[in-house]
Amino acid sequence: MISMSKIELRRGVKVLLEEAELVIHPGQHIGIIGGNGTGKSTLFKLLLGQVGADAGDLFIPKDWRIAHMAQELATSERTAADFVLDGDPVLRGVEVAIEEALATEDHNRLANEYEKMDEINGFDAHYRAEQLLHGLGFHQSEMNRPVNSFSGGWRIRLNLAQSLMSPSDLLLLDEPTNHLDLDATLWLEQWLKSYQGTLLVISHDRDFIDNVVERIVHIEHQKTNAYKGNYSTFERVRSERLALQQASYEKQQKRRKDVEDFVARFRYKASKAKQAQSRLKELQRMEDSAPAHVDSPFYFNFSMPKKANGALVNISQAILGYGNKSILTDVNFDLQPGTRIGLLGPNGAGKSTLINSLTGDLDLINGVRVFGDNLKVGYFAQHQLEVLDLEASPFLHLQRISPTATEQKI
């Protein structure tokens, strides 16, 4: 098992964890949750040995194999399938040994290496790699495409596939569903349910966490608080605990005020002096109860749109696609004010094509598109990372699109 005792973690002068305690048993599936900046990803780096604890003791069994999902974009000229197979270094080592034995005609070594390959189920490794890629939304025709030819979101999927390919006793996944569509997310849920090792997953997707974990570790106030059950259970138990804590605090505050009032009134009155002194000692012995603290909710509101008298966008008798390649045909789509619509479909079915056609970013191959009066479109693209200026600050990004906004509002 993994154990953390009195762990202290710092990032510069900021304390992330202080005297944190945690025990992780083999085979447990645990969700790591907490606000941004509380230390979730740094905890993963600690387990991977990429950072050291500033204080305390960490124990991880030496023979445990650890796999993790890389967060940086993969860059490689290797094919997608080979990149995923690289997640199993033992497999790759045996493959090299087999090639050397064949080249030198060392039949004894060759027999030994073939035996090793059988022990690690290496003969079906290419099939397993392809199954991982299919599950994460890659087509068969993309198996031999170079990694560098994929967009950022798809390279993150390749990182995920490589981590799943790696034989492991401990699997660390940091926001694995960020770049997945619904089908790939559901596939990943099923894969993780059958994973026999110990799983630690960071995610803000409550449905995903609910479906894959049996325990929650909540990082809050520099502590690691463990809860049995999934996220829904955690939310209920924590709210009950906070309610009890707040009730205890309010009860103590009322008692404190009553005692202070009594002491102030009768401290110097002879007949009540003894009682006043007793109450004063009670006040001194009283340990402070902390009020229940819930992180302040982020406040944001959408400005009211101008009233629309008809459809926001109407597309009729249209063919949608790119250049001369049609993706959707005979499209008749009428978007009315106030509607909320979910688009479902497999990769390549035309979901993004329809969105881009509705926003006006994509010309129709054929048909008619009419925008309503006063229409203003906000669009968060599938590969939003690729349209960001990575050299600009978050503040500058908002300032560019809202040049008249005050600094305080931004």
Helices and strands as residue ranges (DSSP letters): E 2-11, E 14-24, E 29-33, H 40-48, E 55-59, E 66-68, H 80-85, H 89-104, H 107-119, G 122-124, H 125-135, G 140-142, G 147-149, H 152-165, E 170-174, H 182-193, E 198-202, H 206-212, E 215-220, E 223-228, H 231-266, G 270-272, H 273-285, E 313-322, E 325-335, H 351-359, E 366-371, G 384-387, H 394-401
